Amino acid sequence: MAFKEKVIYQIYPKSFRDSNGDGVGDLPGIKEKLPYLHDLGVDMIWLNPFYPSPQKDNGYDISDYIAIDPRFGTMKDFEELVAEAQKYNIELMLDMVLNHVSIEHEWFQKALAGDKYYQDFFILRDEPTDWVSKFGGNAWAPFGDTGKYYLHLYDKTQADLNWRNEAVQQELFKVVRFWMDKGVKGFRFDVINVIGKDEELKNNAINEGKAEYTDKPITHTYLQRLNKETFGQDPEIITVGEMSSTTIENCILYTAPERHELSMVFNFHHLKVDYENGYKWTTPAFDFEELKRLFHTWGEEMSVGNGWNALFLNNHDQPRALNRFVEIGSYRKQGAMMLATMIHLNRGTPYIYMGEEIGMIDPDFTSISEYKDVESLNAYQLLQEQGLSPEEAFRRIKAKSRDNSRTPMQWTKEAQSGFTSGKPWLTLAANHEEINVENELMQEDSILAYYKKLIQLRKNYPIVALGDYHAYQPEHPQVYAYMRQLDKQKLLVFTNFYASETTIDLPEEFLEAEVLIDNYSSTNIQKTLKLQPYQSLGLLLN
């Protein structure tokens, strides 16, 4: 169960480091920064897709599963990256998008040309159902001029694959084995809980039809088969499933070791606590009660059921967590440390999204022309069609756009922040002069130094990696607190989510506890514990 002790670092390749000056990050750029990642202490790098793609959905529309898009480098570059990373004891995790392919993929093109064998690779019907695509509009599109329709749960350029066809499964197993042979030791399976569609597809107007294709029992069968035929043959390989609109019950099944499915799961419920009525393009204050409830419920139930969570607050599809949960004007540094503590001392495997470890924040763009993300540009138009002014529509895009987390990594205070010698594909955040790796490395009490400490705690203290989870004082109005326990040892973690002081009662036995970590310099441990704004504190009792 080595994955419980590991920390995984996510890289959006386009924005990490550009080695050749074309403004787009690449594989040699990642290789160049391996010493930095080794110094940080991470064990594995998850790379977003770098395969050939028309880029209709940022590379999640794959036209060739076993090649490298030239904008990111060559297969030789990839092989060198794997070899060099291993010298630093860092392994690679690749994104596997096995629910759908680009309509430019050879399989779809052959199907469109009339090849019956390849037509059965896709989900074709004479009559479309009423399901709604995750990107808006109907989830079906005309299949050429055949009179049939093909299913696309995502963009219409992403055709869903027919997992009921044995030949499709065999082709996808080959893809996973190809990358295993290249030395890859981790796989992140994109939207993997929607691969199991029923033979008969039914209309369902409730929740856009999601119940008809999400977490179906056959998905577990498919995952067990994928495990047996591919990564299950190498006990060192770590897998994580991205689970769309999932449930705790299913996630326990996906990750219970004896079921031989996946190592761990991502769920996204906690990143919708600042959605008004479940709608992304709104800007209410985050719902702290709901955030706590979700972390406590998932923490306790996955602990009891022996399931395993992937823990994260940031990724390539989310605005920066600091902007969502912290008053960054006064407390960016303390807030960044507090959020990191919440994740890294928790039960589950922590993921760091590039730049999070130096406290990167949203870029503060001033014009819609600075955004590249297709979802954001579509939403900007849609919000205006719904009656919002251009100013209000822009304000909402600015708060929730995926481009907030995709701006180039901030290495130095120089003009292009050490990301590129050319013009970056996406505008750099102006705050890079203040927020950058170079500045962080010069300070002893930096956010970066704090992350290094948290990462080491997971490796040095088995209770962090292996302890069970219990909510602590869940009714507290501004503190999220939890207890970890392993045998007789206990770890109590406090995180104050607000810019004001508060107090919380300490169990009598913890008056003798050791301060494992604290983002303030000296805290007086007493029965009524006083917490500073955005304070995080870990107390260990042996």
Residue pairs with C-beta under 8 A, 6 or more apart in sequence:
1 257
1 466
2 236
2 238
3 238
3 263
3 264
3 308
3 349
4 308
4 349
4 465
4 466
5 458
5 459
5 465
6 43
6 44
6 238
6 349
7 41
7 42
7 43
7 44
7 344
7 349
7 350
7 351
7 352
7 455
7 458
8 42
8 43
8 44
8 45
8 46
8 93
8 186
8 238
8 310
8 349
8 350
8 351
8 352
9 37
9 40
9 42
9 44
9 45
9 46
9 351
9 352
9 354
10 45
10 46
10 48
10 312
10 315
10 316
10 351
10 352
10 353
10 354
11 30
11 45
11 46
11 47
11 48
11 354
12 25
12 48
12 316
12 353
12 354
12 405
12 406
13 25
13 26
13 27
13 30
13 47
13 48
13 50
13 72
14 24
14 25
14 48
14 58
14 72
14 406
14 425
14 426
15 25
15 354
15 406
15 407
15 408
15 409
15 419
15 425
15 426
16 25
16 29
16 30
16 33
16 354
16 408
16 409
16 419
17 25
17 26
17 29
17 30
17 32
17 33
17 409
17 411
17 418
17 419
18 24
18 25
18 26
18 29
18 408
18 419
18 420
18 421
18 422
18 424
19 26
19 28
19 29
19 32
20 26
20 28
21 420
21 421
21 422
22 71
22 420
22 422
23 420
23 422
23 423
23 424
23 425
24 71
24 72
24 425
25 72
25 408
25 409
25 419
25 420
26 71
26 72
26 73
26 77
27 50
27 68
27 72
27 73
27 74
27 77
27 78
27 81
28 73
28 77
28 80
28 81
30 45
30 47
30 81
31 77
31 80
31 81
31 84
31 85
34 84
34 85
34 88
34 90
35 88
36 437
37 45
37 88
37 90
38 88
38 89
38 90
39 452
40 352
40 357
40 448
40 451
40 452
40 455
41 452
41 455
41 456
41 459
42 90
42 352
42 455
43 89
43 90
43 91
44 90
44 91
44 92
44 93
44 185
44 186
44 238
45 85
45 90
45 91
45 92
45 93
46 93
46 94
46 95
46 186
46 188
46 351
47 92
47 93
47 94
47 95
48 58
48 59
48 95
48 316
49 58
49 59
49 60
49 62
49 95
49 97
50 59
50 68
50 69
50 72
50 73
50 78
51 59
51 62
51 63
51 64
51 65
51 66
51 67
51 68
51 69
52 62
52 63
52 64
52 67
52 68
52 69
53 59
53 60
53 61
53 62
53 63
53 69
53 102
54 61
54 63
54 102
54 104
54 157
55 61
56 102
56 155
56 157
56 158
56 374
57 135
57 154
57 155
57 157
57 158
57 374
58 316
58 373
59 69
60 95
60 97
60 154
60 158
60 190
61 100
61 101
61 102
61 104
61 155
61 157
61 158
62 97
62 101
62 102
62 105
63 101
63 102
63 104
63 105
63 106
64 105
64 106
65 101
65 175
65 178
66 175
66 178
66 179
67 75
68 74
68 75
68 77
68 78
78 182
79 182
79 183
81 92
82 92
82 182
82 183
82 184
83 183
85 91
85 92
86 183
91 184
91 185
91 186
91 238
92 183
92 184
92 185
92 186
93 184
93 185
93 186
93 187
93 188
93 238
93 240
94 179
94 184
94 186
94 187
94 188
95 188
95 190
96 175
96 176
96 187
96 188
96 189
96 190
97 190
97 191
98 161
98 172
98 175
98 189
98 190
98 192
98 195
99 153
99 160
99 161
99 190
99 191
99 192
99 194
99 195
100 152
100 153
100 154
100 158
100 159
100 160
100 161
101 107
101 108
101 158
101 159
101 161
102 108
102 157
102 158
102 159
103 109
103 112
103 156
103 157
103 158
103 159
104 157
105 159
107 118
107 121
107 122
107 171
108 118
108 121
108 122
108 159
110 117
110 118
111 118
111 119
111 121
111 122
111 143
112 143
112 144
117 167
120 162
120 165
120 167
121 161
121 162
121 165
121 167
121 168
121 171
122 143
122 150
122 151
122 159
122 160
122 161
122 162
123 150
123 151
123 160
123 161
123 162
123 197
123 201
124 143
124 148
124 149
124 150
124 151
125 140
125 148
125 149
125 151
125 201
126 147
126 148
126 149
127 149
128 138
128 139
128 140
128 149
129 139
129 140
129 201
129 202
129 203
129 204
129 209
129 212
130 138
130 203
130 204
130 205
130 209
131 138
131 139
131 140
131 151
131 153
131 204
131 208
131 209
131 212
131 213
132 138
132 139
132 208
132 209
133 139
133 152
133 153
133 154
133 155
133 156
134 153
134 154
134 244
135 154
135 155
135 375
136 378
136 382
137 156
139 151
139 152
139 153
139 209
140 149
140 150
140 151
140 152
141 149
141 150
141 152
141 156
142 148
142 149
143 149
143 150
150 159
150 160
151 159
151 160
151 197
151 201
152 158
152 159
152 160
153 160
153 191
153 194
153 213
154 191
160 197
161 168
161 172
161 195
162 168
162 197
163 169
163 195
163 196
163 197
163 222
164 197
164 199
169 222
169 225
169 226
172 226
173 226
173 229
173 230
176 187
176 226
176 230
176 231
177 230
179 187
180 230
180 231
180 234
180 237
185 234
185 236
185 237
185 238
186 237
186 238
186 239
186 240
187 231
187 237
187 238
187 239
187 240
188 239
188 240
188 241
188 242
189 239
189 240
189 241
189 242
189 262
190 242
191 242
191 243
191 244
192 219
192 223
192 241
192 242
192 243
192 262
193 214
193 215
193 219
193 241
193 243
193 244
193 246
193 250
193 254
194 213
194 214
194 219
194 244
195 219
195 222
196 213
196 216
196 217
196 218
196 219
196 221
196 222
197 212
197 213
197 216
198 212
198 213
198 216
201 212
202 212
203 209
204 211
204 212
207 245
210 244
210 245
214 244
214 245
214 246
215 243
215 245
215 246
215 247
215 250
220 253
220 254
220 259
220 261
223 241
223 254
223 261
223 262
224 259
224 260
224 261
227 239
227 260
227 261
227 262
228 260
231 237
231 239
232 260
238 263
238 264
239 262
239 263
239 264
240 262
240 263
240 264
240 265
240 266
240 310
240 349
241 254
241 261
241 262
241 264
241 265
241 266
242 265
242 266
243 250
243 251
243 254
243 265
243 266
243 267
244 268
246 265
246 267
248 297
248 298
248 301
248 302
248 305
248 307
251 265
251 267
251 302
251 307
251 309
252 301
252 302
252 305
252 306
252 307
253 259
253 261
253 307
254 261
254 262
254 265
254 307
255 261
255 262
255 263
255 264
255 265
255 302
255 307
255 308
256 305
256 306
256 307
257 306
263 308
263 349
264 308
264 309
264 310
264 348
264 349
265 307
265 308
265 309
265 310
266 310
266 312
267 298
267 309
269 294
269 298
270 291
270 294
270 295
270 298
270 313
271 313
271 318
272 278
272 280
273 286
273 287
273 288
273 290
273 291
273 294
274 282
274 283
274 284
274 285
274 286
274 287
274 324
275 282
275 284
276 282
276 283
276 284
280 379
280 400
281 379
281 383
281 396
281 397
281 400
282 396
283 395
283 396
283 399
283 400
286 324
286 325
288 477
288 478
288 480
288 497
291 480
291 497
292 474
292 480
293 474
295 342
295 346
295 480
295 482
296 471
296 474
296 482
298 309
299 309
299 346
299 347
299 348
299 469
299 471
299 482
300 469
300 470
300 471
301 307
302 308
302 309
302 347
302 348
302 469
303 347
303 468
303 469
303 470
304 468
308 348
308 349
309 346
309 347
309 348
309 349
310 348
310 349
310 351
311 343
311 344
311 346
311 348
311 349
311 350
311 351
312 343
312 350
312 351
312 353
313 321
313 325
313 339
313 342
313 343
313 356
314 320
314 321
314 352
314 353
314 356
314 405
315 351
315 353
315 405
316 353
316 402
316 405
316 406
317 402
317 405
318 402
318 404
318 405
319 362
319 399
319 400
319 401
319 402
319 404
319 405
320 355
320 356
320 360
320 361
320 362
320 404
320 405
321 339
321 356
322 328
322 332
322 335
322 336
322 339
322 359
322 360
322 361
323 361
323 362
323 399
323 404
325 335
325 339
325 497
326 332
326 335
326 336
326 338
326 339
326 534
327 335
327 499
328 335
328 361
330 499
330 533
331 499
331 533
331 534
332 359
332 361
333 359
333 447
334 519
334 520
334 532
334 533
334 534
334 535
335 534
336 356
336 359
336 447
336 450
337 447
337 450
337 519
337 534
337 536
338 495
338 496
338 497
338 519
338 534
338 535
338 536
339 495
340 356
340 357
340 447
340 450
340 451
340 454
340 536
341 454
341 493
341 495
341 517
341 519
341 536
341 537
341 538
342 480
342 493
342 495
342 536
343 350
344 350
344 451
344 454
344 455
344 457
344 458
344 464
345 454
345 457
345 464
345 484
345 491
345 493
345 517
345 538
346 469
346 482
346 493
347 467
347 468
347 469
347 484
350 458
352 451
353 405
354 409
355 405
355 409
355 410
357 447
357 448
357 451
358 410
358 435
358 436
358 437
358 439
358 440
358 446
358 447
358 448
359 435
359 447
360 407
360 409
360 410
360 429
360 435
361 429
361 431
361 435
362 398
362 399
362 404
362 429
363 370
363 403
363 404
363 407
363 427
363 428
363 429
363 430
363 431
364 398
364 429
364 430
364 431
365 371
365 398
365 403
365 427
368 377
368 380
368 394
368 397
370 427
371 377
371 380
371 397
371 401
371 403
372 403
372 406
372 425
372 426
373 401
373 402
373 403
373 406
375 401
375 402
376 397
376 400
376 401
376 402
376 403
379 393
379 396
379 397
380 393
380 394
380 397
383 392
383 393
383 396
383 397
384 390
384 393
388 396
403 426
406 426
407 426
407 427
407 428
407 429
408 416
408 417
408 419
408 420
408 424
408 426
408 428
409 417
409 419
409 437
410 417
410 418
410 419
410 428
410 429
410 431
410 432
410 435
410 436
410 437
411 417
411 418
411 419
411 436
411 437
411 438
412 418
412 432
412 436
412 437
412 438
413 432
413 433
413 434
413 436
413 438
413 439
416 422
416 424
416 428
417 428
417 432
417 436
418 436
418 437
418 438
419 428
429 435
437 448
439 446
440 446
440 447
440 448
440 449
441 448
443 449
450 517
450 519
453 517
454 517
457 464
457 516
457 517
457 538
458 464
458 465
459 465
461 491
461 516
461 540
462 486
463 484
463 485
463 486
463 489
463 490
463 491
463 540
464 484
464 491
466 486
467 484
467 485
467 486
467 489
467 491
468 484
468 485
468 486
469 482
469 483
469 484
470 482
470 483
470 484
470 485
471 481
471 482
471 483
472 481
472 482
472 483
472 492
473 479
473 481
473 504
473 505
476 502
476 504
477 502
478 496
478 497
478 498
478 500
478 502
479 494
479 495
479 496
479 497
479 502
479 504
479 531
480 495
480 497
481 492
481 493
481 494
481 495
481 504
482 492
482 493
483 490
483 491
483 492
483 493
484 490
484 491
484 492
484 493
485 491
488 542
489 540
489 541
489 542
490 509
490 510
490 540
490 541
491 516
491 538
491 539
491 540
491 541
492 506
492 507
492 510
492 513
492 538
492 539
492 541
493 536
493 537
493 538
493 539
494 504
494 529
494 531
494 535
494 536
494 537
494 538
494 539
495 535
495 536
496 502
496 531
496 532
496 533
496 534
496 535
496 536
497 534
498 533
498 534
499 533
499 534
500 533
501 530
501 531
501 532
501 533
502 530
502 531
503 528
503 529
503 530
503 531
504 528
504 529
504 531
505 527
505 528
505 529
506 525
506 526
506 527
506 528
506 529
506 539
508 527
509 541
510 525
510 539
510 541
511 525
511 526
511 527
512 541
513 525
513 539
513 540
513 541
514 539
514 540
514 541
514 542
515 523
515 525
515 537
515 538
515 539
515 540
516 538
516 539
516 540
517 536
517 537
517 538
518 535
518 536
518 537
518 538
519 534
519 535
519 536
519 537
520 532
520 535
520 537
523 529
523 530
523 535
523 537
524 530
525 539
529 537
531 537
